[in-house]
């Protein structure tokens, strides 16, 4: 499933889908579950970008996925994970998890704390290797109190990142106020997707505030300028 993208797309945070299930509050950049918007199905191979808040001790019982690369990034709190590959453990803020669901994987995920909220991003990327053997990866990347300026979290080949079965990459940036970052040149049939986790930035004439996103297929400007101290996700994906 790939939408024919013909221009850059602005995704305002306040126009995302929203679901309130009591113990789970979720905001959806792309169509998901009961939220459907035919103009918000995906950006290239990025199929899901969910911004979840999960109450203490709550979460999702065992359920299955197939042929999807599933990336989980806790922002606050910790996630208890168990899956059919035999993996079981806790994923904390500063760590990143990837599951290549391949021909089929079952897992459960719960807020590991009985007192604190869990806040996370979950991103689904369409795989380039259908029916592959399911894989699991988890890695600690940064110290919450002293993050670096830039990290490559996900890539198909970088040995320091978690491996994805797609020509896709995900970087996290921490920008000081009035600092800037130069986006890489766009390759043929590829796009760049930028989401502001916190803070405020601009890319050319486009201003992005907290949880706003921008899908880029044509670079009028390749500079991200931080107007406030900011944390930013940058994803590069085949279109």
DRENKEVEX-459117 format. One record per residue (C-alpha): x, y, z; residue number from 1. Coordinates in steps of 0.001 Angstrom, whole numbers, always signed. Example, Ala and Ser with C-alpha at 12.3 -4.5 7.8 and 13.67 -1.06 7.14 Angstrom:
! DRENKEVEX-459117
<X = +12300	Y = -4500	Z = +7800	n = 1>
<X = +13670	Y = -1060	Z = +7140	n = 2>
! end
This chain:
! DRENKEVEX-459117
<X = +0	Y = +0	Z = +0	n = 1>
<X = +1693	Y = +3182	Z = -1168	n = 2>
<X = -33	Y = +6483	Z = -1809	n = 3>
<X = +1060	Y = +8425	Z = -4898	n = 4>
<X = +2736	Y = +11368	Z = -3155	n = 5>
<X = +3107	Y = +14397	Z = -5416	n = 6>
<X = +4000	Y = +17176	Z = -2966	n = 7>
<X = +5298	Y = +17823	Z = +537	n = 8>
<X = +2692	Y = +17097	Z = +3212	n = 9>
<X = +2183	Y = +18937	Z = +6507	n = 10>
<X = +699	Y = +16816	Z = +9309	n = 11>
<X = -541	Y = +19131	Z = +12101	n = 12>
<X = -544	Y = +17479	Z = +15522	n = 13>
<X = -4119	Y = +18602	Z = +16222	n = 14>
<X = -5445	Y = +16868	Z = +13095	n = 15>
<X = -4267	Y = +13390	Z = +14068	n = 16>
<X = -6756	Y = +10634	Z = +14812	n = 17>
<X = -7507	Y = +10126	Z = +18506	n = 18>
<X = -8742	Y = +7135	Z = +20492	n = 19>
<X = -9525	Y = +7106	Z = +24215	n = 20>
<X = -9809	Y = +3557	Z = +25547	n = 21>
<X = -9518	Y = +4601	Z = +29188	n = 22>
<X = -6228	Y = +2897	Z = +30016	n = 23>
<X = -4876	Y = +3739	Z = +26542	n = 24>
<X = -4949	Y = +7129	Z = +24872	n = 25>
<X = -3593	Y = +7044	Z = +21330	n = 26>
<X = -2999	Y = +9618	Z = +18610	n = 27>
<X = -2591	Y = +8377	Z = +15052	n = 28>
<X = -697	Y = +10234	Z = +12322	n = 29>
<X = -1931	Y = +7624	Z = +9816	n = 30>
<X = -5153	Y = +5619	Z = +9576	n = 31>
<X = -5231	Y = +2963	Z = +12277	n = 32>
<X = -7897	Y = +769	Z = +13924	n = 33>
<X = -11126	Y = +2841	Z = +14074	n = 34>
<X = -9465	Y = +5968	Z = +12684	n = 35>
<X = -9682	Y = +6138	Z = +8892	n = 36>
<X = -8640	Y = +9018	Z = +6667	n = 37>
<X = -8096	Y = +8127	Z = +3022	n = 38>
<X = -5586	Y = +10981	Z = +2667	n = 39>
<X = -3590	Y = +9736	Z = +5698	n = 40>
<X = -2837	Y = +6103	Z = +4893	n = 41>
<X = +968	Y = +6164	Z = +4861	n = 42>
<X = +4047	Y = +8079	Z = +3799	n = 43>
<X = +6062	Y = +5810	Z = +1552	n = 44>
<X = +6753	Y = +2626	Z = +3505	n = 45>
<X = +5795	Y = +4227	Z = +6847	n = 46>
<X = +2371	Y = +2763	Z = +7576	n = 47>
<X = +1782	Y = +3580	Z = +11267	n = 48>
<X = +2964	Y = +6319	Z = +13616	n = 49>
<X = +1143	Y = +6067	Z = +16934	n = 50>
<X = +1703	Y = +8341	Z = +19933	n = 51>
<X = +470	Y = +6295	Z = +22925	n = 52>
<X = -75	Y = +6885	Z = +26628	n = 53>
<X = -659	Y = +3693	Z = +28642	n = 54>
<X = -1885	Y = +3659	Z = +32238	n = 55>
<X = +96	Y = +1894	Z = +35002	n = 56>
<X = -61	Y = -1895	Z = +34733	n = 57>
<X = -2162	Y = -1790	Z = +31566	n = 58>
<X = -1407	Y = -2685	Z = +27954	n = 59>
<X = -2059	Y = -5270	Z = +25257	n = 60>
<X = -2430	Y = -9016	Z = +25716	n = 61>
<X = -957	Y = -11497	Z = +23266	n = 62>
<X = -1690	Y = -10607	Z = +19636	n = 63>
<X = -75	Y = -11221	Z = +16274	n = 64>
<X = +1595	Y = -9359	Z = +13403	n = 65>
<X = +2893	Y = -10415	Z = +9995	n = 66>
<X = +5248	Y = -8880	Z = +7418	n = 67>
<X = +5787	Y = -5573	Z = +9187	n = 68>
<X = +8807	Y = -3897	Z = +10794	n = 69>
<X = +7568	Y = -2649	Z = +14195	n = 70>
<X = +9649	Y = -9	Z = +16011	n = 71>
<X = +8880	Y = +1040	Z = +19597	n = 72>
<X = +10454	Y = +4102	Z = +21230	n = 73>
<X = +9524	Y = +4740	Z = +24898	n = 74>
<X = +9677	Y = +8429	Z = +25794	n = 75>
<X = +8687	Y = +8133	Z = +29473	n = 76>
<X = +8358	Y = +5028	Z = +31617	n = 77>
<X = +9031	Y = +1393	Z = +30749	n = 78>
<X = +7418	Y = -1344	Z = +28665	n = 79>
<X = +7170	Y = -5037	Z = +29613	n = 80>
<X = +7542	Y = -7201	Z = +26496	n = 81>
<X = +7110	Y = -10909	Z = +25755	n = 82>
<X = +6956	Y = -12597	Z = +22343	n = 83>
<X = +6832	Y = -15921	Z = +20528	n = 84>
<X = +10547	Y = -15813	Z = +19620	n = 85>
<X = +11307	Y = -16326	Z = +23312	n = 86>
<X = +12204	Y = -12709	Z = +24054	n = 87>
<X = +11010	Y = -11318	Z = +27376	n = 88>
<X = +12090	Y = -8214	Z = +29246	n = 89>
<X = +11739	Y = -4520	Z = +30018	n = 90>
<X = +12211	Y = -1682	Z = +27520	n = 91>
<X = +13001	Y = +1683	Z = +29126	n = 92>
<X = +13056	Y = +5274	Z = +27872	n = 93>
<X = +16371	Y = +5750	Z = +26056	n = 94>
<X = +16084	Y = +2266	Z = +24571	n = 95>
<X = +14574	Y = +1280	Z = +21209	n = 96>
<X = +12989	Y = -2003	Z = +20143	n = 97>
<X = +12413	Y = -3494	Z = +16701	n = 98>
<X = +10434	Y = -6577	Z = +15740	n = 99>
<X = +10611	Y = -7860	Z = +12187	n = 100>
<X = +7324	Y = -9747	Z = +12249	n = 101>
<X = +8127	Y = -11714	Z = +9095	n = 102>
<X = +5916	Y = -14766	Z = +8554	n = 103>
<X = +4310	Y = -14201	Z = +11947	n = 104>
<X = +5082	Y = -13164	Z = +15504	n = 105>
<X = +2893	Y = -12980	Z = +18601	n = 106>
<X = +3643	Y = -10687	Z = +21513	n = 107>
<X = +2240	Y = -8864	Z = +24506	n = 108>
<X = +3204	Y = -5418	Z = +25822	n = 109>
<X = +2278	Y = -3749	Z = +29097	n = 110>
<X = +3265	Y = -741	Z = +31151	n = 111>
<X = +5890	Y = -2266	Z = +33455	n = 112>
<X = +5099	Y = +226	Z = +36241	n = 113>
<X = +2127	Y = +58	Z = +38610	n = 114>
<X = +2394	Y = +3770	Z = +39435	n = 115>
<X = +3730	Y = +5709	Z = +36420	n = 116>
<X = +2355	Y = +6420	Z = +32954	n = 117>
<X = +4098	Y = +4977	Z = +29904	n = 118>
<X = +4464	Y = +7228	Z = +26870	n = 119>
<X = +5816	Y = +5856	Z = +23607	n = 120>
<X = +5922	Y = +6049	Z = +19841	n = 121>
<X = +5195	Y = +2965	Z = +17802	n = 122>
<X = +6102	Y = +3030	Z = +14116	n = 123>
<X = +5247	Y = +339	Z = +11556	n = 124>
<X = +7244	Y = +104	Z = +8332	n = 125>
<X = +6284	Y = -2165	Z = +5421	n = 126>
<X = +8929	Y = -4843	Z = +5088	n = 127>
<X = +11043	Y = -5525	Z = +2004	n = 128>
<X = +11343	Y = -9224	Z = +2918	n = 129>
<X = +7877	Y = -10826	Z = +3249	n = 130>
<X = +7697	Y = -14171	Z = +5065	n = 131>
<X = +11143	Y = -13747	Z = +6620	n = 132>
<X = +12015	Y = -15456	Z = +9889	n = 133>
<X = +10789	Y = -13205	Z = +12745	n = 134>
<X = +13554	Y = -11172	Z = +14439	n = 135>
<X = +13811	Y = -9127	Z = +17619	n = 136>
<X = +16239	Y = -6357	Z = +18536	n = 137>
<X = +16589	Y = -4022	Z = +21530	n = 138>
<X = +19303	Y = -1508	Z = +22373	n = 139>
<X = +20048	Y = +1269	Z = +24847	n = 140>
<X = +20942	Y = +4386	Z = +22848	n = 141>
<X = +20942	Y = +7429	Z = +25117	n = 142>
<X = +21018	Y = +8729	Z = +28672	n = 143>
<X = +17845	Y = +10711	Z = +29364	n = 144>
<X = +19773	Y = +13264	Z = +31419	n = 145>
<X = +22525	Y = +13774	Z = +28855	n = 146>
<X = +21436	Y = +12859	Z = +25323	n = 147>
<X = +23800	Y = +13358	Z = +22371	n = 148>
<X = +23040	Y = +15737	Z = +19505	n = 149>
<X = +22298	Y = +12998	Z = +16943	n = 150>
<X = +21777	Y = +9227	Z = +16837	n = 151>
<X = +20998	Y = +6748	Z = +14071	n = 152>
<X = +18547	Y = +4334	Z = +15730	n = 153>
<X = +17307	Y = +2230	Z = +12801	n = 154>
<X = +18924	Y = +1344	Z = +9468	n = 155>
<X = +19305	Y = -1615	Z = +7089	n = 156>
<X = +23064	Y = -1801	Z = +7540	n = 157>
<X = +24607	Y = +455	Z = +10235	n = 158>
<X = +26183	Y = -1892	Z = +12806	n = 159>
<X = +25643	Y = +665	Z = +15577	n = 160>
<X = +21882	Y = +856	Z = +14969	n = 161>
<X = +19060	Y = -1685	Z = +15056	n = 162>
<X = +18616	Y = -3472	Z = +11734	n = 163>
<X = +15437	Y = -3140	Z = +9683	n = 164>
<X = +14431	Y = -5274	Z = +6680	n = 165>
<X = +13755	Y = -2253	Z = +4472	n = 166>
<X = +15783	Y = +555	Z = +2879	n = 167>
<X = +14658	Y = +2775	Z = +5739	n = 168>
<X = +16429	Y = +4756	Z = +8439	n = 169>
<X = +15390	Y = +6592	Z = +11597	n = 170>
<X = +17503	Y = +9227	Z = +13354	n = 171>
<X = +16868	Y = +11146	Z = +16577	n = 172>
<X = +18128	Y = +14714	Z = +16972	n = 173>
<X = +18475	Y = +16944	Z = +20026	n = 174>
<X = +18807	Y = +20578	Z = +18932	n = 175>
<X = +19612	Y = +23586	Z = +21066	n = 176>
<X = +17657	Y = +26815	Z = +20506	n = 177>
<X = +18856	Y = +28648	Z = +17368	n = 178>
<X = +20919	Y = +25674	Z = +16237	n = 179>
<X = +20445	Y = +23981	Z = +12865	n = 180>
<X = +20778	Y = +20606	Z = +11150	n = 181>
<X = +21269	Y = +19910	Z = +7458	n = 182>
<X = +18994	Y = +17246	Z = +6015	n = 183>
<X = +20610	Y = +14787	Z = +3583	n = 184>
<X = +19900	Y = +15184	Z = -117	n = 185>
<X = +16846	Y = +13306	Z = -1337	n = 186>
<X = +17545	Y = +10260	Z = -3463	n = 187>
<X = +15347	Y = +9198	Z = -6369	n = 188>
<X = +11999	Y = +7721	Z = -5233	n = 189>
<X = +12722	Y = +8425	Z = -1564	n = 190>
<X = +11214	Y = +10846	Z = +920	n = 191>
<X = +12069	Y = +12279	Z = +4331	n = 192>
<X = +9577	Y = +12355	Z = +7203	n = 193>
<X = +10240	Y = +14741	Z = +10099	n = 194>
<X = +8336	Y = +14729	Z = +13403	n = 195>
<X = +8938	Y = +17132	Z = +16284	n = 196>
<X = +8859	Y = +15180	Z = +19540	n = 197>
<X = +9246	Y = +18342	Z = +21629	n = 198>
<X = +10099	Y = +21953	Z = +20888	n = 199>
<X = +9688	Y = +23941	Z = +17683	n = 200>
<X = +11597	Y = +23989	Z = +14402	n = 201>
<X = +11284	Y = +25318	Z = +10878	n = 202>
<X = +12197	Y = +23821	Z = +7524	n = 203>
<X = +12239	Y = +26605	Z = +4975	n = 204>
<X = +8857	Y = +28333	Z = +5282	n = 205>
<X = +7262	Y = +25439	Z = +7175	n = 206>
<X = +7046	Y = +25829	Z = +10952	n = 207>
<X = +6637	Y = +22667	Z = +13047	n = 208>
<X = +5616	Y = +22605	Z = +16700	n = 209>
<X = +5372	Y = +19753	Z = +19211	n = 210>
<X = +4147	Y = +16544	Z = +17501	n = 211>
<X = +3716	Y = +18260	Z = +14105	n = 212>
<X = +5193	Y = +16333	Z = +11192	n = 213>
<X = +6287	Y = +17050	Z = +7625	n = 214>
<X = +6605	Y = +14583	Z = +4759	n = 215>
<X = +9187	Y = +15851	Z = +2274	n = 216>
<X = +9662	Y = +14779	Z = -1347	n = 217>
<X = +11094	Y = +18093	Z = -2600	n = 218>
<X = +13607	Y = +20110	Z = -589	n = 219>
<X = +13010	Y = +23851	Z = -881	n = 220>
<X = +15376	Y = +24111	Z = +2077	n = 221>
<X = +17478	Y = +21318	Z = +3555	n = 222>
<X = +18044	Y = +23040	Z = +6907	n = 223>
<X = +16121	Y = +22313	Z = +10090	n = 224>
<X = +16320	Y = +25401	Z = +12286	n = 225>
<X = +15414	Y = +25037	Z = +15970	n = 226>
<X = +13479	Y = +28051	Z = +17240	n = 227>
<X = +13279	Y = +26364	Z = +20670	n = 228>
<X = +15256	Y = +23550	Z = +22277	n = 229>
<X = +13897	Y = +20543	Z = +20377	n = 230>
<X = +13889	Y = +16775	Z = +19975	n = 231>
<X = +13199	Y = +15604	Z = +16421	n = 232>
<X = +12737	Y = +12285	Z = +14608	n = 233>
<X = +13912	Y = +12028	Z = +10996	n = 234>
<X = +12910	Y = +9035	Z = +8881	n = 235>
<X = +14024	Y = +8293	Z = +5324	n = 236>
<X = +11845	Y = +5915	Z = +3367	n = 237>
<X = +11288	Y = +4570	Z = -140	n = 238>
<X = +8204	Y = +6123	Z = -1721	n = 239>
! end
